[in-house]
């Protein structure tokens, strides 16, 4: 991996990414910075490893129906910054004490500034939708439903019958926003053993020595591999 890909984004680069997404990525469905941050957190902590070749075009609103309107220079820069931000999220989660520093939007109301995670939560849910069926076992548990609740309240239109009442004011939304980081860390810990098991299996599969067709079969039959397990239909 390119060492630069692991370099955390500076404040200036965060601002640059924000500006590029808002003003230079010419796609109606491109995410804003807070949406992208939520999206990347879901990709990073979820049950399934999703290749950037799948999630990057989705985040940038590139549907593949035609050549992108955005210049390749801009797209390459955005993809570089987005990948580094994604790696930074993973680094924070994998630290001795898992941590996350989400990028919220801010809302001014009656002279006060409130954090609001509506865009972040929407992005997180979009990330979950990349492998929705795989997330369902967690959501079917009481803990999982509780962890998802603040995200659902802010990012999903039809989440709860009393949703409008619970999210009516900026102060209410800011309070719910503060419930998200501990909930996401719990989701991360929930899926961690699952992700580690998959990784260990992948490593085991790639590290298995290849058996030549004329080599002794590893099952111990004494036959050549091509006459035994390598024959295709053989059962032992």
C-alpha angles and dihedrals in degrees: 000000000000107000089222089063089069095049111112117241115258121225089257091053091049088054090047092051090048091052094045092052093047102041112014109038102086101207128108093219098046113129126243118235095264091048091048091050092054091044093052092048090056091048091048099050103031130109096256130056107231119198116239089235086071103039101037096062089045092053091049094048094246106150097176093238091122144342113309117261090215117087117257090237091059093043092050091049093048092047091049092051093043092051092049090049090050090051089048091055090052092048091054092049093048095051120112089265105032110233140175131198105195124199108236129184118241127227127199114215128166093339096313132102118225130189113234126188099189094115091039092052091047089053092048091053090049087054091051089051090062086076103008097159091055092055094051098085090062094045090052091063123083091237093048092050090050092049091050095046099089090046092048093048092054102032108033122067098208100034101120138007090233094041096114091052093048095048101035100115133044089241091056092048091047090053092051089046090061090056092062104075096057090043092052091048089053090051090050092052091046093057097035097089090047093051092045091051091052091048092050091050092050090050091048092050094050094044097052110114114247115245118220118226091245095044122103110275111257090224089078098242092128091235127117114269093244090055094045131028090354091061090084102226098049118124124198 
